[in-house]
Amino acid sequence: MRGSNRATITMMPIGVPKVAYRVPGSQSAD
């Protein structure tokens, strides 16, 4: 699941804070 989070942040730099704060960054942000 780590590679998936990085791929989303690199492919969607504009939606990083919104998407990373909702599910992909839910575990990392915690």
C-alpha positions as CSV (number, residue, x, y, z in Angstrom):
1,M,0.0,0.0,0.0
2,R,3.1,2.3,0.3
3,G,3.9,2.3,-3.4
4,S,0.2,3.2,-4.2
5,N,0.3,6.3,-1.9
6,R,3.6,7.5,-3.6
7,A,2.2,7.0,-7.1
8,T,-0.9,9.0,-6.2
9,I,1.1,11.9,-4.8
10,T,3.4,12.0,-7.8
11,M,0.7,11.6,-10.4
12,M,-1.8,13.9,-8.6
13,P,0.2,16.7,-7.0
14,I,-2.8,19.0,-7.1
15,G,-5.0,16.5,-5.2
16,V,-2.2,15.4,-2.7
17,P,-3.6,17.3,0.3
18,K,-7.2,16.3,-0.4
19,V,-6.6,12.7,-1.4
20,A,-3.7,12.1,0.9
21,Y,-5.7,13.5,3.8
22,R,-8.7,11.3,3.1
23,V,-7.5,7.7,2.5
24,P,-4.0,7.4,1.1
25,G,-2.5,9.7,3.7
26,S,-4.9,8.5,6.5
27,Q,-2.3,6.1,7.9
28,S,0.8,8.2,7.0
29,A,-0.7,11.4,8.2
30,D,-1.7,9.8,11.5
